[in-house]
């Protein structure tokens, strides 16, 4: 079977630098494409709407779209394609994917070529298709598949051959032709992540990502690759979509297999920097130590970064020693709030005192640290926000390098999805700068207040580190996301080619 897999544009919300415009390489879709080709012997075409023309941008409403237009995507779909798979990458790219779907339905006869929407289960910026399927079915998608795609895609292909029924594909969302009712099949979370082939980066125009000069994690080398050492997360944080997309299950990869992938890609692509996109890589600290020992045993000289916030309570000071020795030089943790009361509301466990010791240790060892903070959770008060400001100050005193401040948004699939009045007009506006929230201006003031506290504390307590940010920026060897974000904003607005769609 000939299958076209399509990833949407990178999308930026105007005025937002906290969570949009980041060039996430579509690792889950590359996994699926590799699996279909290598394990199921299917013919594959991979279209990454962003990396086809990453320096081209067009405007639509409150958003900027980087990459080729939906019509360009349609024109690239090869003849004799028998299945189109669209990747629901990030929630704020929802409109980009809808535009591509609409253009496909407008220009291609798809009676015998179904369109399937698949989920991104491995990102906090993604969204649950079990809660966001209506737009896709309304605009012509034939099927929506919730959960990880690789283990259930074979059942879907069997469905297309007429060998099984829709009800036999777990996680499938579809419209019954007779009753006209939407059917949502229950999904199973699969465990054996070591059975999957390593993602093949030759499917993507990876060089165009490198040419950008910025990434998700701080980019200190010209070349880098994303990598997953595990899938899922066992925690139940109510602001997060992951408990829904992964059913509160964590599935680690074998340490040896993970380091095999590091070594193979390092030799094949000349890459020495890897960005771990795990949702929670350190759930089992013994596995992390095993990974470190395996890297050291093979004498691999790599730069390893936790691109997303891991959970500080899952590892100890000894683990940090091992990570420093193995080449981990950037670790992002997720305190979320300085208020124990808010953490309880979030159903999030966090040991504030322990994290202070960990950040202090990272500072001593030269590991760059980031703390992710979520403000605006339902029930949070100014008193709670003040506790968060003070905790950020305490972290900064002991050596915290940067803080990421997100205003909570109710992502489809999160426990808070129905707890905030739905004043947004479309799903794409569910960003970490939710301008539609009635509390937005007040929360924005707190965001800047906490940021000013962080910057002032860092400049007074760690002046040498602060001065080095300017040098790192000029050299474009970024140690923090802050440095890289400034570069991204300048490059996006001054050097990109703007077109009309």
Secondary structure as UniProt FT lines:
FT   STRAND          2..7
FT   STRAND          10..13
FT   TURN            14..15
FT   HELIX           27..38
FT   TURN            39..40
FT   STRAND          43..48
FT   HELIX           49..52
FT   TURN            54..55
FT   STRAND          56..60
FT   TURN            61..62
FT   STRAND          63..66
FT   HELIX           70..76
FT   TURN            79..80
FT   STRAND          83..88
FT   HELIX           91..93
FT   HELIX           94..107
FT   TURN            111..112
FT   STRAND          114..119
FT   TURN            124..125
FT   TURN            129..130
FT   HELIX           134..138
FT   TURN            139..140
FT   STRAND          143..145
FT   HELIX           150..160
FT   TURN            161..162
FT   HELIX           166..168
FT   TURN            170..171
FT   STRAND          172..175
FT   TURN            177..179
FT   STRAND          182..184
FT   HELIX           193..195
FT   HELIX           201..203
FT   TURN            204..205
FT   HELIX           206..212
FT   STRAND          225..227
FT   STRAND          230..232
FT   TURN            238..239
FT   HELIX           242..245
FT   TURN            247..248
FT   STRAND          250..252
FT   HELIX           255..269
FT   STRAND          273..276
FT   TURN            281..282
FT   HELIX           285..297
FT   TURN            298..299
FT   STRAND          303..306
FT   HELIX           312..314
FT   HELIX           317..326
FT   STRAND          328..336
FT   HELIX           340..346
FT   HELIX           352..365
FT   STRAND          368..375
FT   TURN            378..379
FT   HELIX           382..397
FT   TURN            398..399
FT   STRAND          402..407
FT   TURN            412..413
FT   TURN            415..419
FT   HELIX           427..429
FT   TURN            435..436
FT   TURN            438..439
FT   HELIX           440..461
FT   HELIX           463..475
FT   HELIX           481..494
FT   STRAND          497..499
//
